[in-house]
Amino acid sequence: MSTQANFALRGRNPDVLACIANLSNDEVFTPPVFANQMLDTLAEAWAADHNGANLWADKTVKFLDPCTKSGVFLREITNRLSIGLVDKIPNLEERVDHILTNQVFGIGITYLTSLLARRSVYCSKHANGEHSIARSFNSEAGNIWFERTEHKWQNGRCVYCRANQGTYDRGKGLETHAYPFIHTDDIKTRVAELLGGHMQFDVIIGNPPYQLGSDGGTRDVPIYQRFIEQAKMLQPRFLTMVIPSRWMASGLGLTEFRQTMLEDHRIRELVDFPAAKDVFPGVEVKAGICYFLWDAAHDADCMVTTFRGGDVIGPVSRKLGEYDVFVRDSRAISILHKVLNRCEPPINTILARDKEFGWTSNFDGFHEKERPGDLPLFYIRKMKRSVGYIARKEVTKSDQMIDTWKVLVPQAFNGGDAVPHKILGKSLIAPSPSVCTQSFLFFNVESHKYAKSLQSYYTTRFFRFLVSLRKITQHATHSTYVWVPTQTWDRTWTDEDLYAKYDITQEEQAFIESQVRMMNLDEAKNE
């Protein structure tokens, strides 16, 4: 091994790790360019905390990727260290051997990825093989560990990751997807067992699996937050991970995690990509992805940067915990302040709850032809809106809502990641009496006149912009509307009216209109 190129796979063209296909939308390989962006952020913070010191020139620093797939983080770290340590360990072979045996460690998420990671880092699927660039390992695994781990089942769920037993209780020939880093109550002892003794990691870095199917594939349970929680338990100096951005305002079971993240003053940097394709071409991750840098020594505001296509917003100093959800675009803050400072009642005080009448979206206990005394029942099936009919006596929940005029709004709407975006689907006025399935939420008002006024408000960019600050996935829940103020229902509302009322500047108006597409009143289908 006489030159740097002998061991650095990234010197080849094309880079093999930039060409491999992803395992799935849940286990996404990190592109080398993006991995290096994260490492640049890390190195800058290290220098700021260590009087300008070069992270890559320190032969004592230890790195852990607890969810390694392609091995890209460990490979790029090894490459940087091999350059940075040239003065301290001049001999290339000795330098690389020192780095691989003492500084970089990984835990594979599957058997396949453990082999891939070793091939990327050691240039051999066996760390002690004849082609390995490491010289001091006695085991095939080296410092990249993997062994089959089993779930711990209780009442049909894994107690650690909440995986569904019916889906993941598999035979010996199939991967369990029971990731060892999060399947333990004592992570310090577990890591010592896996990697051959207690050690203090200075940096933990990775791109964890995002979710697991919980109910036979009908519902996905996020698990990336568990990797972050376990990593913090190891008390590193720095922690940086790339994760879905939906934690900022949404996500099944993520309320406590979101609160913890927003209140953690150790988060030094947050870099957000609302369109995941800007990082992972060909992969759809709803609400985009982000990476954060957690610094144990940091106790201040967070620097937030947003990338969308060719546009870069920031870095901007932000208090992450200003609200119960994170407002992703800093340009929206001034507008939100103007609205909330008026202390008007939120419009969700007249918005029905999910499944207000108790019927799910797939409810089919109605008939197509109207009978005497029937109520119209509005629903969406296979993305098509329709009306059925049901007897009043069949309504056993929220019957006091039957005899109200309603502005129905689809609970789910997704038009992609591009901006400007419509944010919400078309509204629909339903007469009194009427009912609907879970497909719709609805605003209830006293008359058809009020319903038409509210519908005009709903179509404004202003209304949908305020919703967009809390709606980062396709679903708009009751709480999504909490920042939209209630108006009087005595007029046809326009954006011009609302801009004037809330003193929205020309610059702020231009921003709103760059984010939200026009929706004309005549687009709405009124029944």
C-alpha positions as CSV (number, residue, x, y, z in Angstrom):
1,M,0.0,0.0,0.0
2,S,2.1,2.9,-1.3
3,T,-0.5,5.6,-2.0
4,Q,-3.6,7.1,-0.5
5,A,-5.6,5.9,-3.5
6,N,-4.9,2.3,-2.6
7,F,-7.3,2.4,0.3
8,A,-9.7,5.3,-0.4
9,L,-12.6,4.0,-2.5
10,R,-13.9,7.5,-2.9
11,G,-10.9,8.1,-5.2
12,R,-12.5,5.9,-7.8
13,N,-14.8,7.3,-10.5
14,P,-17.7,6.7,-10.1
15,D,-17.8,6.3,-6.4
16,V,-19.5,2.9,-5.8
17,L,-21.4,4.2,-2.8
18,A,-23.0,6.9,-4.9
19,C,-24.4,4.3,-7.3
20,I,-26.0,1.6,-5.1
21,A,-29.7,1.4,-4.9
22,N,-31.5,1.9,-1.6
23,L,-32.8,-1.0,0.4
24,S,-36.2,0.7,0.9
25,N,-37.7,4.1,1.8
26,D,-37.1,3.2,5.4
27,E,-33.4,2.1,5.2
28,V,-31.9,4.7,2.9
29,F,-28.2,4.8,1.9
30,T,-26.5,8.1,2.6
31,P,-24.9,9.6,-0.5
32,P,-21.2,10.4,0.0
33,V,-21.6,14.0,-0.8
34,F,-24.2,14.4,1.8
35,A,-22.2,12.5,4.4
36,N,-19.3,14.9,3.8
37,Q,-21.6,17.9,4.3
38,M,-22.5,16.5,7.7
39,L,-18.8,15.9,8.5
40,D,-18.0,19.5,7.5
41,T,-20.6,20.7,9.9
42,L,-19.2,18.5,12.6
43,A,-15.6,19.6,12.0
44,E,-16.5,23.3,12.1
45,A,-18.2,22.8,15.5
46,W,-15.3,20.8,16.8
47,A,-12.9,23.6,15.9
48,A,-15.1,26.2,17.5
49,D,-15.2,24.2,20.7
50,H,-11.5,23.4,20.7
51,N,-9.7,26.7,19.9
52,G,-9.6,26.0,16.2
53,A,-8.2,22.5,16.5
54,N,-8.5,20.1,13.5
55,L,-10.8,17.2,14.4
56,W,-9.1,15.0,11.7
57,A,-5.6,15.6,13.2
58,D,-6.6,14.0,16.6
59,K,-5.6,10.4,16.9
60,T,-7.5,9.8,20.1
61,V,-11.0,10.7,18.9
62,K,-13.4,7.8,18.6
63,F,-16.3,7.6,16.2
64,L,-19.4,5.3,16.3
65,D,-22.0,4.7,13.6
66,P,-24.6,2.6,15.5
67,C,-26.7,2.0,12.4
68,T,-24.2,1.5,9.6
69,K,-25.5,0.4,6.2
70,S,-23.1,1.2,3.3
71,G,-20.3,2.3,5.7
72,V,-20.1,5.7,4.1
73,F,-19.7,7.7,7.3
74,L,-16.9,5.4,8.6
75,R,-15.2,5.4,5.2
76,E,-15.2,9.2,4.8
77,I,-14.1,9.6,8.4
78,T,-11.2,7.2,7.8
79,N,-10.2,9.1,4.7
80,R,-10.2,12.5,6.5
81,L,-8.2,11.1,9.4
82,S,-5.7,9.5,7.1
83,I,-5.0,12.9,5.7
84,G,-5.1,14.8,9.0
85,L,-2.8,12.4,10.9
86,V,0.0,12.3,8.3
87,D,2.3,14.4,10.5
88,K,1.6,12.3,13.7
89,I,1.8,8.9,12.0
90,P,3.8,9.4,8.8
91,N,3.7,5.8,7.6
92,L,0.4,5.3,5.6
93,E,0.0,1.6,6.5
94,E,0.5,2.2,10.2
95,R,-1.7,5.3,10.1
96,V,-4.6,3.5,8.4
97,D,-4.3,0.5,10.8
98,H,-4.4,2.8,13.8
99,I,-7.5,4.6,12.5
100,L,-9.4,1.4,11.7
101,T,-8.5,-0.4,14.9
102,N,-8.7,2.5,17.4
103,Q,-10.9,5.3,16.0
104,V,-13.8,4.1,13.8
105,F,-16.5,1.7,15.0
106,G,-19.9,0.6,13.6
107,I,-22.9,-1.6,14.3
108,G,-24.5,-3.1,11.2
109,I,-28.3,-3.1,10.8
110,T,-28.5,-6.3,8.8
111,Y,-26.1,-9.0,7.8
112,L,-25.9,-7.7,4.2
113,T,-25.1,-4.2,5.2
114,S,-22.5,-5.3,7.7
115,L,-20.7,-7.0,4.8
116,L,-21.1,-3.9,2.6
117,A,-19.8,-1.6,5.4
118,R,-16.7,-3.8,5.9
119,R,-16.1,-3.8,2.2
120,S,-16.3,0.0,2.1
121,V,-14.1,0.6,5.2
122,Y,-11.6,-2.3,5.2
123,C,-11.7,-3.0,1.4
124,S,-12.6,-6.6,2.4
125,K,-15.7,-8.2,3.7
126,H,-13.4,-9.8,6.3
127,A,-11.6,-7.3,8.5
128,N,-8.7,-9.8,8.9
129,G,-8.7,-11.0,5.3
130,E,-5.7,-10.9,3.0
131,H,-7.1,-7.9,1.1
132,S,-8.0,-5.9,4.2
133,I,-6.2,-2.6,4.7
134,A,-6.2,-3.1,8.4
135,R,-3.4,-5.3,9.8
136,S,-4.2,-5.8,13.5
137,F,-7.7,-7.4,13.6
138,N,-8.1,-11.0,14.8
139,S,-11.7,-11.3,13.8
140,E,-13.6,-11.1,10.5
141,A,-15.9,-8.4,11.9
142,G,-13.2,-6.0,13.0
143,N,-14.8,-3.0,14.6
144,I,-18.0,-3.3,12.5
145,W,-20.2,-5.7,14.5
146,F,-23.3,-7.6,13.5
147,E,-25.1,-10.6,14.9
148,R,-28.7,-11.6,14.5
149,T,-30.8,-10.0,17.3
150,E,-34.3,-11.0,18.2
151,H,-37.3,-8.9,19.2
152,K,-38.7,-9.2,22.7
153,W,-42.4,-9.9,22.3
154,Q,-45.2,-8.8,24.7
155,N,-48.8,-8.7,23.7
156,G,-48.0,-9.0,20.0
157,R,-45.5,-6.1,20.0
158,C,-41.8,-5.7,20.6
159,V,-41.2,-4.0,23.9
160,Y,-38.3,-2.0,22.4
161,C,-39.4,-0.9,18.9
162,R,-43.1,-1.7,18.9
163,A,-42.8,-3.9,15.8
164,N,-45.7,-6.2,15.0
165,Q,-45.1,-9.8,16.0
166,G,-47.2,-11.1,13.1
167,T,-44.9,-9.3,10.6
168,Y,-41.5,-9.6,12.2
169,D,-41.5,-12.9,14.1
170,R,-39.5,-14.6,11.3
171,G,-37.7,-17.7,10.6
172,K,-33.9,-18.1,10.8
173,G,-33.4,-17.4,7.1
174,L,-34.9,-13.9,7.2
175,E,-33.7,-10.6,8.8
176,T,-35.5,-9.7,12.0
177,H,-34.9,-6.0,11.7
178,A,-34.4,-6.1,15.5
179,Y,-31.7,-3.5,15.5
180,P,-29.3,-4.2,18.4
181,F,-28.6,-0.6,19.3
182,I,-32.2,0.0,20.4
183,H,-33.0,-3.5,21.7
184,T,-31.6,-3.0,25.2
185,D,-32.4,-1.3,28.5
186,D,-28.7,-0.7,29.2
187,I,-27.0,0.8,26.1
188,K,-23.6,1.3,27.8
189,T,-23.3,-2.3,28.8
190,R,-24.6,-3.5,25.4
191,V,-22.1,-1.5,23.4
192,A,-19.3,-2.7,25.6
193,E,-20.4,-6.3,24.9
194,L,-20.6,-5.7,21.2
195,L,-17.4,-3.8,20.7
196,G,-15.1,-5.5,23.2
197,G,-15.0,-3.3,26.3
198,H,-16.1,0.1,27.6
199,M,-15.1,3.1,25.5
200,Q,-16.1,6.7,25.4
201,F,-17.2,7.8,21.9
202,D,-16.5,11.4,21.1
203,V,-18.7,11.4,18.0
204,I,-21.8,9.3,17.2
205,I,-23.0,9.7,13.6
206,G,-25.5,7.9,11.4
207,N,-28.6,7.6,9.3
208,P,-30.9,5.2,11.3
209,P,-33.8,3.2,9.9
210,Y,-36.8,5.4,9.8
211,Q,-39.8,3.1,10.6
212,L,-41.2,-0.4,10.9
213,G,-44.6,-1.7,9.9
214,S,-46.8,-2.2,13.0
215,D,-50.2,-3.5,12.0
216,G,-49.5,-5.8,9.2
217,G,-48.3,-3.0,6.9
218,T,-51.3,-0.7,7.5
219,R,-49.5,1.6,9.9
220,D,-45.8,2.5,10.3
221,V,-44.2,3.1,13.6
222,P,-41.2,5.5,13.6
223,I,-38.0,4.2,15.3
224,Y,-35.4,6.7,14.4
225,Q,-36.0,8.6,17.6
226,R,-35.0,5.5,19.6
227,F,-31.5,5.6,18.0
228,I,-31.1,9.3,19.1
229,E,-32.3,8.6,22.6
230,Q,-29.9,5.7,23.0
231,A,-27.0,7.7,21.5
232,K,-27.5,10.4,24.1
233,M,-27.3,7.8,26.8
234,L,-23.7,7.1,25.7
235,Q,-22.8,10.7,26.5
236,P,-20.8,11.6,23.4
237,R,-19.3,15.0,22.8
238,F,-21.2,15.3,19.5
239,L,-24.1,13.5,18.0
240,T,-25.3,14.0,14.4
241,M,-27.9,12.0,12.5
242,V,-30.0,12.4,9.4
243,I,-33.7,11.7,10.1
244,P,-37.1,12.4,8.6
245,S,-38.3,16.0,9.3
246,R,-41.8,15.0,10.2
247,W,-40.8,14.9,13.9
248,M,-41.0,18.7,13.8
249,A,-44.8,18.8,13.7
250,S,-46.2,15.4,13.2
251,G,-45.5,11.6,13.5
252,L,-47.1,8.7,15.3
253,G,-46.0,8.7,18.9
254,L,-43.5,11.4,18.5
255,T,-45.0,14.1,20.8
256,E,-42.7,13.5,23.7
257,F,-39.7,13.1,21.4
258,R,-40.6,16.4,19.6
259,Q,-40.9,18.2,22.9
260,T,-37.5,16.9,24.1
261,M,-35.8,17.9,20.8
262,L,-37.3,21.4,20.8
263,E,-36.3,22.0,24.4
264,D,-32.7,20.6,24.1
265,H,-30.4,23.6,24.0
266,R,-27.5,21.3,23.0
267,I,-28.8,21.1,19.4
268,R,-26.3,23.4,17.8
269,E,-27.2,23.1,14.1
270,L,-30.3,22.0,12.3
271,V,-30.2,21.6,8.5
272,D,-33.5,21.0,6.9
273,F,-34.4,19.7,3.4
274,P,-38.3,20.0,2.9
275,A,-37.9,17.9,-0.4
276,A,-36.1,14.7,0.4
277,K,-35.2,14.3,-3.3
278,D,-32.7,17.1,-2.9
279,V,-30.7,14.6,-0.8
280,F,-32.0,11.2,-1.7
281,P,-32.9,11.1,-5.5
282,G,-35.6,8.7,-6.2
283,V,-36.7,8.2,-2.6
284,E,-39.9,9.7,-1.2
285,V,-39.8,10.6,2.5
286,K,-42.9,12.6,3.4
287,A,-42.1,16.0,4.8
288,G,-38.5,15.8,3.8
289,I,-35.4,15.0,5.8
290,C,-33.0,16.9,8.1
291,Y,-29.8,16.4,10.0
292,F,-28.9,17.9,13.3
293,L,-25.7,18.4,15.3
294,W,-26.0,17.9,19.0
295,D,-23.1,19.4,21.0
296,A,-22.8,18.4,24.7
297,A,-21.1,21.7,25.5
298,H,-23.6,23.9,23.7
299,D,-26.2,25.8,25.6
300,A,-27.7,28.5,23.4
301,D,-30.0,29.0,20.4
302,C,-29.7,26.7,17.3
303,M,-28.5,27.8,13.9
304,V,-31.1,26.7,11.3
305,T,-30.5,26.3,7.6
306,T,-33.1,25.3,5.0
307,F,-32.3,23.9,1.6
308,R,-34.9,23.6,-1.1
309,G,-33.7,23.1,-4.7
310,G,-31.2,25.8,-5.3
311,D,-32.4,28.1,-2.6
312,V,-30.7,28.3,0.8
313,I,-32.3,30.1,3.8
314,G,-30.0,30.8,6.7
315,P,-28.2,29.9,8.8
316,V,-30.6,31.8,11.2
317,S,-30.3,31.7,14.9
318,R,-33.6,30.2,16.3
319,K,-35.1,29.2,19.6
320,L,-36.3,25.7,18.7
321,G,-38.8,25.5,21.5
322,E,-40.7,28.8,20.8
323,Y,-43.8,26.8,19.9
324,D,-45.1,23.3,20.4
325,V,-44.1,22.5,16.9
326,F,-41.1,23.8,14.9
327,V,-41.8,26.4,12.2
328,R,-39.4,25.2,9.5
329,D,-39.0,28.4,7.5
330,S,-37.7,31.4,9.5
331,R,-39.3,33.8,7.0
332,A,-42.7,32.8,8.4
333,I,-42.0,33.8,12.0
334,S,-42.8,37.5,11.6
335,I,-46.2,36.7,10.0
336,L,-47.1,34.2,12.7
337,H,-46.2,36.7,15.4
338,K,-48.6,39.3,13.9
339,V,-51.4,36.8,13.8
340,L,-51.0,35.3,17.3
341,N,-50.4,38.7,18.9
342,R,-54.0,39.6,18.3
343,C,-55.1,36.7,20.6
344,E,-58.1,35.8,18.4
345,P,-60.0,32.5,19.0
346,P,-58.5,29.7,16.7
347,I,-60.8,28.4,14.0
348,N,-60.5,24.8,15.3
349,T,-62.9,25.8,18.0
350,I,-65.6,25.2,15.4
351,L,-63.8,22.3,13.7
352,A,-65.0,18.7,14.3
353,R,-62.7,16.1,15.6
354,D,-61.3,13.0,13.8
355,K,-64.1,10.5,13.2
356,E,-66.7,12.9,14.6
357,F,-69.5,10.6,13.8
358,G,-67.5,7.5,14.6
359,W,-67.1,6.2,11.1
360,T,-63.7,5.4,9.5
361,S,-62.9,6.3,5.9
362,N,-63.7,2.7,4.8
363,F,-67.2,2.7,6.4
364,D,-69.7,1.2,4.0
365,G,-72.8,0.9,6.1
366,F,-74.9,3.2,4.0
367,H,-76.9,2.9,0.8
368,E,-76.7,4.7,-2.5
369,K,-80.3,5.6,-3.0
370,E,-82.1,8.0,-0.7
371,R,-85.0,6.7,1.4
372,P,-87.5,8.8,3.3
373,G,-85.9,10.4,6.4
374,D,-82.4,9.6,5.3
375,L,-79.4,11.9,5.9
376,P,-76.8,12.6,3.2
377,L,-73.5,11.0,4.1
378,F,-70.3,12.5,2.4
379,Y,-67.3,10.3,1.9
380,I,-64.1,9.8,-0.1
381,R,-63.3,6.4,-1.6
382,K,-60.4,5.8,-4.0
383,M,-59.7,9.5,-4.1
384,K,-63.3,10.2,-5.4
385,R,-65.9,12.2,-3.5
386,S,-69.3,10.7,-3.3
387,V,-72.6,11.0,-1.3
388,G,-74.5,8.1,0.2
389,Y,-77.5,7.9,2.5
390,I,-78.1,6.7,6.0
391,A,-81.0,6.7,8.5
392,R,-80.7,9.2,11.3
393,K,-81.1,6.5,13.9
394,E,-77.9,4.9,12.7
395,V,-75.9,8.0,13.9
396,T,-74.9,7.0,17.4
397,K,-72.1,9.5,18.0
398,S,-72.2,13.4,17.9
399,D,-75.8,13.4,16.8
400,Q,-76.0,17.1,18.0
401,M,-73.8,17.9,14.9
402,I,-76.3,16.5,12.4
403,D,-78.4,19.7,12.1
404,T,-75.6,22.1,11.3
405,W,-74.3,23.6,8.1
406,K,-70.8,22.2,7.4
407,V,-67.8,23.2,5.4
408,L,-66.2,19.8,4.7
409,V,-62.5,19.7,4.2
410,P,-60.5,16.6,3.3
411,Q,-58.4,15.3,6.1
412,A,-55.6,14.2,3.7
413,F,-54.2,16.0,0.8
414,N,-50.8,15.6,-0.8
415,G,-49.6,17.3,-3.9
416,G,-45.9,16.6,-3.7
417,D,-43.0,18.6,-2.3
418,A,-42.9,21.4,-4.9
419,V,-43.8,25.0,-4.0
420,P,-46.1,26.8,-4.4
421,H,-48.4,24.2,-3.0
422,K,-52.2,24.1,-2.4
423,I,-51.6,22.7,1.1
424,L,-55.3,21.6,1.5
425,G,-57.8,19.9,-0.7
426,K,-61.0,21.6,-2.0
427,S,-63.7,22.3,0.5
428,L,-67.3,21.3,0.2
429,I,-70.5,22.8,1.7
430,A,-72.8,20.2,3.2
431,P,-76.3,21.2,4.1
432,S,-78.1,20.8,7.4
433,P,-78.8,17.9,8.2
434,S,-75.8,15.9,7.0
435,V,-73.0,13.6,8.2
436,C,-69.6,12.4,6.9
437,T,-67.0,9.7,7.4
438,Q,-63.4,10.2,8.6
439,S,-62.5,11.2,5.1
440,F,-63.6,14.7,6.0
441,L,-63.1,17.1,8.9
442,F,-65.7,19.9,9.0
443,F,-66.3,23.3,10.3
444,N,-69.9,23.7,11.7
445,V,-71.7,27.0,11.3
446,E,-75.3,28.2,11.7
447,S,-76.3,28.9,8.1
448,H,-75.5,28.5,4.4
449,K,-74.5,32.2,4.3
450,Y,-71.9,31.6,7.1
451,A,-70.7,28.5,5.4
452,K,-70.1,30.4,2.1
453,S,-68.1,33.1,4.0
454,L,-66.0,30.5,5.8
455,Q,-65.4,28.7,2.6
456,S,-64.1,31.9,1.0
457,Y,-61.7,32.3,4.0
458,Y,-60.5,28.7,3.5
459,T,-59.6,29.3,-0.1
460,T,-57.3,32.3,0.7
461,R,-53.6,31.8,0.6
462,F,-53.4,33.4,4.0
463,F,-55.6,30.7,5.6
464,R,-53.7,27.8,4.0
465,F,-50.3,29.4,4.7
466,L,-51.0,29.4,8.4
467,V,-52.1,25.7,8.2
468,S,-48.9,24.9,6.3
469,L,-46.8,25.9,9.3
470,R,-48.2,22.9,11.2
471,K,-49.0,20.6,8.3
472,I,-45.9,18.9,7.0
473,T,-47.4,15.6,6.0
474,Q,-50.5,14.8,4.0
475,H,-52.7,14.7,7.0
476,A,-54.4,17.8,8.5
477,T,-55.6,17.0,12.0
478,H,-57.6,19.2,14.4
479,S,-54.5,20.8,15.9
480,T,-53.2,21.7,12.4
481,Y,-55.6,24.6,12.3
482,V,-54.8,26.0,15.7
483,W,-52.9,29.0,14.3
484,V,-55.7,30.1,12.0
485,P,-57.8,32.8,13.6
486,T,-61.6,32.8,13.5
487,Q,-63.2,35.6,11.5
488,T,-66.7,37.0,11.2
489,W,-68.8,35.2,8.7
490,D,-70.5,38.3,7.1
491,R,-68.5,38.7,3.9
492,T,-66.5,37.0,1.2
493,W,-62.9,37.0,2.5
494,T,-60.0,37.8,0.2
495,D,-56.2,37.8,0.8
496,E,-56.2,41.6,0.3
497,D,-58.7,41.9,3.3
498,L,-56.5,39.7,5.5
499,Y,-53.2,41.2,4.5
500,A,-54.6,44.6,5.5
501,K,-56.1,43.4,8.7
502,Y,-52.9,41.7,9.9
503,D,-50.5,44.4,8.5
504,I,-48.8,41.9,6.2
505,T,-46.0,43.7,4.4
506,Q,-45.4,43.5,0.6
507,E,-42.3,41.3,1.3
508,E,-44.3,39.0,3.5
509,Q,-47.2,38.8,1.0
510,A,-44.7,37.8,-1.7
511,F,-43.3,35.1,0.6
512,I,-46.8,33.7,1.3
513,E,-47.6,33.7,-2.5
514,S,-44.3,31.9,-3.2
515,Q,-45.4,29.1,-0.9
516,V,-49.1,28.7,-1.5
517,R,-50.9,28.3,-4.8
518,M,-54.1,30.1,-5.6
519,M,-57.4,28.3,-5.0
520,N,-60.5,29.9,-6.6
521,L,-63.9,29.7,-5.0
522,D,-65.4,28.3,-8.1
523,E,-63.1,25.3,-7.7
524,A,-65.1,24.2,-4.7
525,K,-68.1,21.9,-5.4
526,N,-71.0,23.0,-3.3
527,E,-73.8,20.6,-2.5
